[in-house]
């Protein structure tokens, strides 16, 4: 049985905060304003995986009102999502994701993101696609007020 899920997440950017995307810290003057580490890419992946299994969304499982998730490394959340899927007999087939952000240029970090995500999910790096785009200075991403990510995921049962 194959199932497909879609995820989307967005975070505002603030001066002087850490920017973590795909489990990789990226040098920048701004970072995500968030309860956790603000890894918008991993949050979108979590939502896609949870959606594929009809298990709700990341906020249902890891509410931003819970102290235990304050500042948490989002890779830990992703590992928990993969474990939830495994408990129901699902495996991750692949994920295809896109980050929308004007600056900084993300190309130098994409391979490291793919590796971190694949390692966390226990799948081959070839099964993880991460792309980045600008919005040509349009919208909140283009105005450098925020960052968004989308993801499509395939899960399956043997």
C-alpha positions as YAML, in Angstrom:
chain: A
units: angstrom
residues:
- id: 1
  name: UNK
  ca: [0.00, 0.00, 0.00]
- id: 2
  name: UNK
  ca: [1.35, 3.39, -1.05]
- id: 3
  name: UNK
  ca: [0.30, 6.72, 0.49]
- id: 4
  name: UNK
  ca: [1.28, 10.26, -0.39]
- id: 5
  name: UNK
  ca: [1.32, 13.27, 1.93]
- id: 6
  name: UNK
  ca: [1.95, 16.97, 1.53]
- id: 7
  name: UNK
  ca: [3.53, 19.30, 4.09]
- id: 8
  name: UNK
  ca: [3.97, 23.05, 4.34]
- id: 9
  name: UNK
  ca: [5.54, 25.19, 7.02]
- id: 10
  name: UNK
  ca: [6.54, 28.80, 7.42]
- id: 11
  name: UNK
  ca: [8.48, 30.77, 10.02]
- id: 12
  name: UNK
  ca: [9.17, 34.44, 10.42]
- id: 13
  name: UNK
  ca: [12.81, 35.51, 10.44]
- id: 14
  name: UNK
  ca: [14.37, 37.54, 13.23]
- id: 15
  name: UNK
  ca: [17.76, 39.21, 13.57]
- id: 16
  name: UNK
  ca: [20.49, 37.44, 15.49]
- id: 17
  name: UNK
  ca: [18.81, 34.00, 15.64]
- id: 18
  name: UNK
  ca: [20.23, 30.67, 14.44]
- id: 19
  name: UNK
  ca: [19.16, 29.56, 10.96]
- id: 20
  name: UNK
  ca: [18.74, 25.78, 10.86]
- id: 21
  name: UNK
  ca: [17.42, 24.11, 7.71]
- id: 22
  name: UNK
  ca: [17.39, 20.38, 7.12]
- id: 23
  name: UNK
  ca: [19.36, 19.81, 10.31]
- id: 24
  name: UNK
  ca: [22.19, 22.07, 9.12]
- id: 25
  name: UNK
  ca: [23.11, 25.38, 10.76]
- id: 26
  name: UNK
  ca: [23.60, 28.00, 8.05]
- id: 27
  name: UNK
  ca: [25.53, 31.22, 8.65]
- id: 28
  name: UNK
  ca: [23.18, 34.17, 8.26]
- id: 29
  name: UNK
  ca: [22.22, 37.37, 10.06]
- id: 30
  name: UNK
  ca: [18.67, 36.11, 10.58]
- id: 31
  name: UNK
  ca: [17.11, 32.93, 11.88]
- id: 32
  name: UNK
  ca: [13.67, 31.45, 12.44]
- id: 33
  name: UNK
  ca: [11.43, 32.69, 15.22]
- id: 34
  name: UNK
  ca: [10.06, 29.46, 16.67]
- id: 35
  name: UNK
  ca: [9.38, 27.39, 19.78]
- id: 36
  name: UNK
  ca: [11.74, 24.63, 18.56]
- id: 37
  name: UNK
  ca: [14.91, 25.21, 16.53]
- id: 38
  name: UNK
  ca: [12.62, 26.52, 13.77]
- id: 39
  name: UNK
  ca: [13.77, 24.07, 11.09]
- id: 40
  name: UNK
  ca: [11.01, 24.87, 8.60]
- id: 41
  name: UNK
  ca: [12.22, 22.20, 6.17]
- id: 42
  name: UNK
  ca: [12.08, 19.34, 8.66]
- id: 43
  name: UNK
  ca: [8.71, 20.60, 9.92]
- id: 44
  name: UNK
  ca: [7.30, 20.41, 6.38]
- id: 45
  name: UNK
  ca: [8.72, 16.90, 6.00]
- id: 46
  name: UNK
  ca: [7.13, 15.84, 9.31]
- id: 47
  name: UNK
  ca: [3.76, 17.20, 8.17]
- id: 48
  name: UNK
  ca: [4.02, 15.39, 4.82]
- id: 49
  name: UNK
  ca: [4.81, 12.08, 6.51]
- id: 50
  name: UNK
  ca: [2.10, 12.49, 9.15]
- id: 51
  name: UNK
  ca: [-0.40, 13.50, 6.47]
- id: 52
  name: UNK
  ca: [0.41, 10.46, 4.35]
- id: 53
  name: UNK
  ca: [-0.48, 8.23, 7.31]
- id: 54
  name: UNK
  ca: [-3.54, 10.37, 8.21]
- id: 55
  name: UNK
  ca: [-2.02, 11.08, 11.63]
- id: 56
  name: UNK
  ca: [-2.69, 14.80, 11.78]
- id: 57
  name: UNK
  ca: [0.02, 17.43, 11.78]
- id: 58
  name: UNK
  ca: [3.17, 18.35, 13.63]
- id: 59
  name: UNK
  ca: [1.30, 20.66, 16.02]
- id: 60
  name: UNK
  ca: [-0.90, 17.78, 17.16]
- id: 61
  name: UNK
  ca: [2.08, 15.63, 18.08]
- id: 62
  name: UNK
  ca: [4.56, 18.32, 19.19]
- id: 63
  name: UNK
  ca: [2.59, 21.38, 20.38]
- id: 64
  name: UNK
  ca: [4.43, 24.68, 20.62]
- id: 65
  name: UNK
  ca: [2.95, 25.12, 24.08]
- id: 66
  name: UNK
  ca: [4.84, 22.10, 25.49]
- id: 67
  name: UNK
  ca: [8.01, 22.93, 27.42]
- id: 68
  name: UNK
  ca: [9.62, 19.64, 26.35]
- id: 69
  name: UNK
  ca: [9.83, 20.91, 22.77]
- id: 70
  name: UNK
  ca: [11.30, 24.33, 23.60]
- id: 71
  name: UNK
  ca: [14.45, 24.72, 21.49]
- id: 72
  name: UNK
  ca: [14.39, 21.04, 20.45]
- id: 73
  name: UNK
  ca: [16.45, 19.86, 17.50]
- id: 74
  name: UNK
  ca: [13.81, 19.17, 14.84]
- id: 75
  name: UNK
  ca: [15.68, 16.03, 13.77]
- id: 76
  name: UNK
  ca: [14.42, 14.52, 17.04]
- id: 77
  name: UNK
  ca: [10.86, 15.33, 15.99]
- id: 78
  name: UNK
  ca: [11.45, 13.77, 12.57]
- id: 79
  name: UNK
  ca: [12.84, 10.61, 14.18]
- id: 80
  name: UNK
  ca: [9.71, 10.39, 16.34]
- id: 81
  name: UNK
  ca: [7.49, 10.78, 13.28]
- id: 82
  name: UNK
  ca: [9.34, 7.99, 11.47]
- id: 83
  name: UNK
  ca: [8.92, 5.81, 14.59]
- id: 84
  name: UNK
  ca: [5.17, 6.55, 14.64]
- id: 85
  name: UNK
  ca: [4.98, 5.43, 11.02]
- id: 86
  name: UNK
  ca: [7.00, 2.28, 11.74]
- id: 87
  name: UNK
  ca: [4.63, 1.42, 14.61]
- id: 88
  name: UNK
  ca: [1.85, 1.37, 11.99]
- id: 89
  name: UNK
  ca: [3.86, -0.69, 9.54]
- id: 90
  name: UNK
  ca: [4.90, 2.17, 7.23]
- id: 91
  name: UNK
  ca: [8.30, 2.86, 5.72]
- id: 92
  name: UNK
  ca: [9.41, 6.08, 4.06]
- id: 93
  name: UNK
  ca: [9.81, 5.73, 0.31]
- id: 94
  name: UNK
  ca: [11.02, 9.21, -0.55]
- id: 95
  name: UNK
  ca: [10.57, 12.90, 0.16]
- id: 96
  name: UNK
  ca: [10.74, 15.81, -2.28]
- id: 97
  name: UNK
  ca: [10.97, 19.25, -0.71]
- id: 98
  name: UNK
  ca: [11.48, 22.90, -1.63]
- id: 99
  name: UNK
  ca: [12.64, 25.80, 0.54]
- id: 100
  name: UNK
  ca: [11.62, 29.35, -0.46]
- id: 101
  name: UNK
  ca: [14.01, 31.99, 0.86]
- id: 102
  name: UNK
  ca: [15.61, 35.04, -0.74]
- id: 103
  name: UNK
  ca: [18.92, 34.93, 1.13]
- id: 104
  name: UNK
  ca: [21.30, 33.31, 1.82]
- id: 105
  name: UNK
  ca: [21.95, 31.14, -1.21]
- id: 106
  name: UNK
  ca: [21.32, 27.57, -0.04]
- id: 107
  name: UNK
  ca: [22.97, 25.55, -2.83]
- id: 108
  name: UNK
  ca: [26.21, 25.01, -0.81]
- id: 109
  name: UNK
  ca: [24.20, 23.38, 2.01]
- id: 110
  name: UNK
  ca: [21.76, 21.19, 0.07]
- id: 111
  name: UNK
  ca: [23.86, 18.02, 0.08]
- id: 112
  name: UNK
  ca: [24.46, 18.28, 3.83]
- id: 113
  name: UNK
  ca: [20.72, 18.78, 4.39]
- id: 114
  name: UNK
  ca: [19.92, 15.70, 2.31]
- id: 115
  name: UNK
  ca: [22.44, 13.66, 4.29]
- id: 116
  name: UNK
  ca: [21.09, 14.80, 7.67]
- id: 117
  name: UNK
  ca: [17.48, 14.14, 6.69]
- id: 118
  name: UNK
  ca: [18.28, 10.71, 5.21]
- id: 119
  name: UNK
  ca: [20.31, 9.73, 8.28]
- id: 120
  name: UNK
  ca: [17.51, 10.81, 10.61]
- id: 121
  name: UNK
  ca: [14.87, 8.89, 8.64]
- id: 122
  name: UNK
  ca: [17.06, 5.83, 8.09]
- id: 123
  name: UNK
  ca: [16.76, 5.93, 4.29]
- id: 124
  name: UNK
  ca: [19.20, 6.35, 1.42]
- id: 125
  name: UNK
  ca: [20.23, 9.90, 0.57]
- id: 126
  name: UNK
  ca: [19.04, 9.25, -3.00]
- id: 127
  name: UNK
  ca: [15.51, 9.11, -1.57]
- id: 128
  name: UNK
  ca: [15.72, 12.69, -0.24]
- id: 129
  name: UNK
  ca: [15.31, 15.65, -2.56]
- id: 130
  name: UNK
  ca: [15.87, 19.18, -1.29]
- id: 131
  name: UNK
  ca: [15.54, 22.14, -3.62]
- id: 132
  name: UNK
  ca: [15.76, 25.86, -2.92]
- id: 133
  name: UNK
  ca: [14.26, 28.83, -4.68]
- id: 134
  name: UNK
  ca: [13.92, 32.55, -4.22]
- id: 135
  name: UNK
  ca: [10.66, 34.33, -4.82]
- id: 136
  name: UNK
  ca: [12.26, 37.06, -6.94]
- id: 137
  name: UNK
  ca: [11.88, 39.54, -4.04]
- id: 138
  name: UNK
  ca: [8.11, 38.93, -3.90]
- id: 139
  name: UNK
  ca: [6.12, 38.14, -0.76]
- id: 140
  name: UNK
  ca: [7.37, 37.59, 2.77]
- id: 141
  name: UNK
  ca: [10.16, 35.27, 1.59]
- id: 142
  name: UNK
  ca: [11.36, 37.74, -1.04]
- id: 143
  name: UNK
  ca: [11.23, 40.60, 1.44]
- id: 144
  name: UNK
  ca: [13.36, 38.47, 3.80]
- id: 145
  name: UNK
  ca: [10.72, 38.50, 6.52]
- id: 146
  name: UNK
  ca: [10.27, 34.73, 6.50]
- id: 147
  name: UNK
  ca: [11.04, 31.34, 5.03]
- id: 148
  name: UNK
  ca: [8.70, 28.59, 3.86]
- id: 149
  name: UNK
  ca: [9.09, 24.97, 2.85]
- id: 150
  name: UNK
  ca: [6.90, 22.42, 1.13]
- id: 151
  name: UNK
  ca: [7.28, 18.68, 0.93]
- id: 152
  name: UNK
  ca: [5.65, 15.71, -0.74]
- id: 153
  name: UNK
  ca: [6.34, 12.29, 0.80]
- id: 154
  name: UNK
  ca: [5.65, 8.72, -0.19]
- id: 155
  name: UNK
  ca: [5.20, 6.07, 2.49]
- id: 156
  name: UNK
  ca: [4.41, 2.41, 1.99]
- id: 157
  name: UNK
  ca: [3.72, -0.91, 3.64]
- id: 158
  name: UNK
  ca: [5.50, -4.03, 2.40]
...
